[in-house]
Amino acid sequence: MRASSSELPFRLDRAGVRDAFDRASAGYDDAAVLQARARQELLDRLRPMGLEPKVVLDLGAGTGRGALALKRLYQSAAVIALDIAPGMLREARRNSRAFRRFDRVCADAFRLPLQDECVDLVFSNLLLQWCDELDVVIGEMRRVLKPGGFLTFSTLGPDTLRELRSAWSAADSASHVNAFLDMHDIGDALTRAGFAEPVLDVSRVELTYPDVLALVRDLKAIGAHNVTSARLKGLTGKGKWRAMTLAYEAFRRDGRLPASYEVVHGAAWGANARRSVTAPSGEVRIDPAAIRRRARE
């Protein structure tokens, strides 16, 4: 089900998302503290499950750190690192090792170029918050997952960056911070897509900074700055910036400014019933095994 614009709680600029992550790719890992922490939590939850997947999809793979870890965990599996940003996949190539090699595919999560029911495990770390049409992306996850396959993911909830959002509200009424979906909305979308036994939980993470500028620089370094369509396209005036930074000071504790993150972890099984999905006209979907038959770079 594709949600209409009026039904969406926020609207992201898709090209802006791709370009932001493309620009951030070279220095991404140095600043991606939260991303590394959430990725490790997902991996830690997978290890005791005893899964033996043949094909693993790292959806929203970024620089390939997750794909490399998945290849270590499931040595005999074909691991596919899929991301919308070419720059991220160029960095991922450096993380693909001789004995831990994974494949890289540049594509949009809204239209996965994979056949129906061809993946045993979908792993997605902090991707869904960049997908405003949640039903479409979760529907694609469900489509490519084999019956009885497993989905594990993390995303961000609505309390994320609440201090920054509050501080900006003291400066003006414009959109300065991305919005995030509630855990219950994500659970409903999983059920609508036909996933079985969805389980979600939330953890709270707080990072601290010496000042607001350090936080904003970190967000830009990982491509996570404001990419809503309603964002102001011009430069922010000095007066508004000053008002925002002064408002943020109300949150200072022990000499540091906090940045709160609500990390949602989710898991579900692919249901046994087959769901037919019609591919958009002109779209080609490929078998993951075909990727591995191509000549290596």
C-alpha positions as CSV (number, residue, x, y, z in Angstrom):
1,M,0.0,0.0,0.0
2,R,1.4,3.4,-1.0
3,A,0.5,6.2,1.3
4,S,-0.7,9.5,-0.2
5,S,1.2,12.7,0.5
6,S,-1.6,13.9,2.8
7,E,-1.3,10.7,4.9
8,L,2.5,11.0,5.5
9,P,3.6,12.5,8.8
10,F,6.6,14.0,7.1
11,R,8.0,14.2,3.5
12,L,11.6,13.6,2.7
13,D,13.5,14.8,-0.4
14,R,14.6,11.4,-1.8
15,A,17.3,13.0,-4.0
16,G,18.5,15.0,-1.1
17,V,18.8,11.9,1.1
18,R,20.9,10.2,-1.6
19,D,23.1,13.2,-2.2
20,A,23.6,13.8,1.5
21,F,24.9,10.3,2.1
22,D,27.0,10.4,-1.1
23,R,28.8,13.5,0.1
24,A,29.2,12.1,3.6
25,S,30.6,8.7,2.5
26,A,34.4,9.4,2.8
27,G,34.3,10.4,6.5
28,Y,31.1,8.6,7.5
29,D,32.7,5.9,9.7
30,D,34.6,8.4,11.8
31,A,31.4,10.1,12.9
32,A,28.9,7.2,12.9
33,V,29.1,6.4,16.6
34,L,25.3,5.8,17.0
35,Q,25.2,3.8,13.8
36,A,28.0,1.5,15.0
37,R,26.3,1.0,18.3
38,A,23.0,0.1,16.8
39,R,24.6,-2.2,14.3
40,Q,26.4,-4.1,17.0
41,E,23.2,-4.5,18.9
42,L,21.5,-6.1,15.9
43,L,24.5,-8.5,15.4
44,D,24.5,-9.4,19.1
45,R,20.8,-10.3,18.8
46,L,21.4,-12.5,15.7
47,R,24.3,-14.6,17.1
48,P,22.3,-16.8,19.6
49,M,19.5,-17.5,17.1
50,G,21.5,-20.1,15.2
51,L,20.3,-19.0,11.7
52,E,21.9,-20.6,8.7
53,P,21.0,-18.2,5.8
54,K,22.2,-18.8,2.3
55,V,21.5,-15.3,1.1
56,V,21.7,-12.2,3.4
57,L,20.7,-8.7,2.3
58,D,22.2,-5.7,4.2
59,L,19.6,-3.1,3.2
60,G,21.0,0.5,3.6
61,A,24.5,-1.0,3.9
62,G,26.3,2.3,4.0
63,T,30.1,1.7,4.0
64,G,29.7,-2.0,4.4
65,R,30.7,-2.5,8.0
66,G,27.5,-4.4,8.6
67,A,27.9,-6.6,5.5
68,L,31.5,-7.5,6.5
69,A,30.3,-8.5,10.0
70,L,27.5,-10.5,8.5
71,K,30.0,-12.3,6.2
72,R,32.0,-13.2,9.3
73,L,28.9,-14.5,11.1
74,Y,27.6,-16.4,8.1
75,Q,30.7,-17.5,6.2
76,S,29.0,-19.7,3.7
77,A,26.2,-17.1,2.9
78,A,26.1,-14.8,-0.1
79,V,26.0,-11.3,1.4
80,I,24.6,-8.4,-0.6
81,A,25.3,-4.8,0.5
82,L,22.6,-2.6,-1.0
83,D,22.6,1.2,-0.7
84,I,21.2,4.2,-2.6
85,A,24.4,6.2,-2.4
86,P,27.2,5.3,-4.9
87,G,29.8,6.9,-2.6
88,M,28.8,4.6,0.3
89,L,29.3,1.6,-1.9
90,R,32.7,2.9,-3.0
91,E,33.7,2.9,0.6
92,A,32.1,-0.5,1.1
93,R,34.4,-1.9,-1.6
94,R,37.3,-1.2,0.7
95,N,35.6,-3.2,3.5
96,S,35.0,-6.2,1.2
97,R,38.0,-8.5,2.0
98,A,39.5,-11.4,0.1
99,F,38.1,-14.1,2.5
100,R,35.1,-12.0,3.6
101,R,33.9,-10.8,0.2
102,F,30.4,-9.4,-0.2
103,D,28.6,-8.0,-3.2
104,R,27.5,-4.4,-3.7
105,V,24.4,-3.2,-5.4
106,C,23.4,0.4,-5.8
107,A,19.6,0.6,-5.7
108,D,16.7,2.3,-3.9
109,A,15.0,0.4,-1.0
110,F,11.6,1.5,-2.6
111,R,12.4,-0.7,-5.6
112,L,14.7,-3.6,-4.8
113,P,16.2,-5.2,-7.9
114,L,15.8,-8.7,-6.5
115,Q,13.5,-11.5,-7.3
116,D,10.6,-12.5,-5.1
117,E,11.4,-14.7,-2.1
118,C,15.2,-14.9,-2.8
119,V,16.6,-13.8,0.6
120,D,16.9,-15.7,3.9
121,L,17.8,-12.8,6.1
122,V,17.2,-9.0,5.7
123,F,19.4,-6.9,8.0
124,S,18.7,-3.2,8.0
125,N,20.5,-0.8,10.4
126,L,19.0,2.8,10.7
127,L,17.5,2.9,7.2
128,L,13.7,3.1,7.8
129,Q,13.8,6.7,9.2
130,W,14.9,7.8,5.7
131,C,11.8,6.1,4.1
132,D,8.7,8.2,4.5
133,E,6.5,5.8,2.5
134,L,7.0,3.0,5.1
135,D,4.5,0.6,3.6
136,V,6.4,0.5,0.3
137,V,9.8,-0.3,1.8
138,I,8.5,-2.8,4.3
139,G,6.5,-4.4,1.4
140,E,9.7,-4.7,-0.6
141,M,11.4,-6.4,2.4
142,R,8.5,-8.8,2.6
143,R,8.6,-9.5,-1.1
144,V,12.2,-10.5,-1.3
145,L,12.2,-12.5,1.9
146,K,11.7,-16.2,1.6
147,P,8.8,-17.8,3.5
148,G,10.1,-18.4,7.0
149,G,13.0,-15.9,6.4
150,F,14.0,-13.4,9.1
151,L,14.0,-9.6,9.2
152,T,16.0,-7.7,11.8
153,F,16.3,-3.9,11.8
154,S,16.8,-0.7,13.7
155,T,15.4,2.8,13.1
156,L,14.8,6.0,15.1
157,G,11.7,7.0,17.1
158,P,10.1,10.4,17.6
159,D,12.1,11.4,20.6
160,T,15.2,11.4,18.5
161,L,17.0,14.8,18.6
162,R,14.2,16.2,20.8
163,E,16.6,18.9,22.3
164,L,17.5,20.2,18.8
165,R,13.9,20.2,17.7
166,S,12.9,22.1,20.8
167,A,15.7,24.6,20.5
168,W,14.8,25.4,16.9
169,S,11.2,25.9,17.8
170,A,12.4,28.9,19.9
171,A,13.9,30.4,16.8
172,D,11.1,29.9,14.2
173,S,8.4,27.5,13.0
174,A,10.2,26.1,10.0
175,S,11.3,22.5,9.5
176,H,14.8,22.1,10.8
177,V,14.9,18.5,12.1
178,N,13.6,15.3,10.4
179,A,10.6,13.7,11.9
180,F,10.4,10.0,12.9
181,L,7.7,7.4,13.1
182,D,6.4,5.8,16.3
183,M,7.2,2.2,17.1
184,H,3.5,1.3,16.9
185,D,3.2,2.6,13.4
186,I,6.2,0.5,12.3
187,G,4.6,-2.6,13.9
188,D,1.3,-1.9,12.1
189,A,3.2,-1.6,8.8
190,L,4.9,-5.0,9.4
191,T,1.5,-6.6,10.0
192,R,0.0,-5.0,6.9
193,A,2.9,-6.4,4.8
194,G,2.2,-9.9,6.0
195,F,5.2,-10.4,8.4
196,A,4.6,-12.9,11.2
197,E,5.3,-12.4,14.9
198,P,6.7,-8.9,14.8
199,V,8.6,-7.8,17.9
200,L,9.7,-4.3,18.6
201,D,11.5,-2.6,21.6
202,V,13.1,0.7,22.3
203,S,16.4,1.8,23.8
204,R,17.5,5.3,24.7
205,V,20.9,6.6,23.7
206,E,22.4,9.9,24.7
207,L,25.5,11.5,23.0
208,T,27.0,14.7,24.4
209,Y,28.8,17.6,22.8
210,P,30.7,20.7,23.9
211,D,28.4,22.9,21.8
212,V,25.6,22.9,19.2
213,L,28.0,23.4,16.4
214,A,29.8,20.1,17.2
215,L,26.5,18.3,17.1
216,V,25.5,19.9,13.7
217,R,28.9,19.0,12.3
218,D,28.5,15.4,13.3
219,L,25.0,15.2,11.8
220,K,26.4,16.6,8.5
221,A,29.4,14.3,8.6
222,I,27.1,11.2,8.6
223,G,24.6,12.7,6.0
224,A,21.9,13.0,8.7
225,H,21.1,16.7,8.5
226,N,17.7,18.0,7.7
227,V,16.4,16.7,4.3
228,T,12.7,17.3,4.6
229,S,11.1,18.9,1.6
230,A,9.8,21.7,3.8
231,R,13.3,22.7,5.0
232,L,14.6,26.2,4.4
233,K,16.7,26.2,1.2
234,G,18.7,29.4,2.0
235,L,21.2,30.1,4.8
236,T,20.0,30.3,8.3
237,G,20.2,33.9,9.6
238,K,22.6,34.7,12.4
239,G,19.7,35.9,14.6
240,K,17.8,32.5,14.3
241,W,21.0,30.6,14.9
242,R,21.7,32.6,18.0
243,A,18.2,32.1,19.3
244,M,18.5,28.3,18.7
245,T,21.8,28.0,20.4
246,L,20.7,30.0,23.4
247,A,17.6,27.8,23.7
248,Y,19.7,24.6,23.5
249,E,21.8,25.9,26.5
250,A,18.8,25.1,28.8
251,F,19.7,21.4,28.3
252,R,23.4,21.7,29.3
253,R,24.5,19.3,32.1
254,D,27.9,18.9,33.6
255,G,29.3,21.2,30.9
256,R,28.0,19.2,28.0
257,L,25.0,19.4,25.7
258,P,23.0,16.2,25.2
259,A,21.6,14.8,22.0
260,S,18.9,12.1,22.6
261,Y,18.2,9.2,20.3
262,E,15.3,6.8,20.6
263,V,16.5,3.6,18.9
264,V,13.8,1.2,17.8
265,H,14.8,-2.5,17.3
266,G,12.5,-4.7,15.4
267,A,12.3,-8.3,14.2
268,A,9.8,-10.4,12.3
269,W,9.5,-13.7,10.3
270,G,8.4,-13.9,6.7
271,A,5.0,-15.6,6.6
272,N,4.6,-18.9,4.8
273,A,1.9,-17.7,2.4
274,R,3.2,-16.3,-0.9
275,R,2.2,-12.8,-1.8
276,S,2.1,-11.8,-5.4
277,V,3.8,-8.5,-6.3
278,T,3.7,-6.9,-9.7
279,A,7.0,-5.2,-10.7
280,P,6.8,-1.6,-12.0
281,S,6.9,-1.5,-15.8
282,G,10.4,-1.7,-17.2
283,E,12.0,-2.8,-13.9
284,V,14.3,-5.8,-13.8
285,R,14.8,-8.0,-10.8
286,I,17.7,-10.3,-10.5
287,D,18.6,-13.5,-8.7
288,P,21.3,-12.8,-6.1
289,A,23.2,-15.8,-7.4
290,A,23.6,-14.0,-10.7
291,I,25.5,-11.2,-8.9
292,R,28.2,-13.6,-7.8
293,R,28.8,-14.8,-11.4
294,R,29.9,-11.4,-12.6
295,A,33.5,-10.6,-13.1
296,R,35.1,-9.2,-9.9
297,E,36.5,-5.7,-9.9
